[in-house]
Amino acid sequence: QVQLVESGGGLVQPGGSLRLSCAASGRIDPIYLMAWFRQGPGKQREMVASITGGTTNYTDSVKGRFTISRENAKNTVALQMDSLRPEDTATYYCYLIELGGINYGQAYWGKGTLVTVSS
């Protein structure tokens, strides 16, 4: 019953910035984790960043460049991507997992948004 919708992907120059947004709708337990994953050409899907409560985590390759945060709208998170590199090119997927209530452990995925970093 939870739907995730990503937006903000596109083409950007190396060194540029892009901001992704993920809006979650439906009935969601107050305790949950949201994250961004990505999958580039010929690569496995990897977690880029996550946020639960006030705690954030990042994969080493994006530390200092990417920031995950909550937006003004409820159950919405953003991924601010700065100093983008060609290797950041990937389809980015929003992810949510419920950590409380009867649906504990239920996970949801967005359909993905493509980010291309190229000159």
QUIWO-V612501 format. One line per field, one symbol per residue. psi: psi as a letter, one per 30 degrees, with the letter a starting at -180 (. if undefined). A space follows every 10 residues. Layout:
psi = ???
This chain:
psi = fkkkjllfla kkkkfalkkl kkkklajkkf jlkklklljl kgllklkell kkbgklkkle ffkfekkklk lekkhklljk jlhkleffkl kkkkkkkkgl afgkfklkkl flkkkkjk.
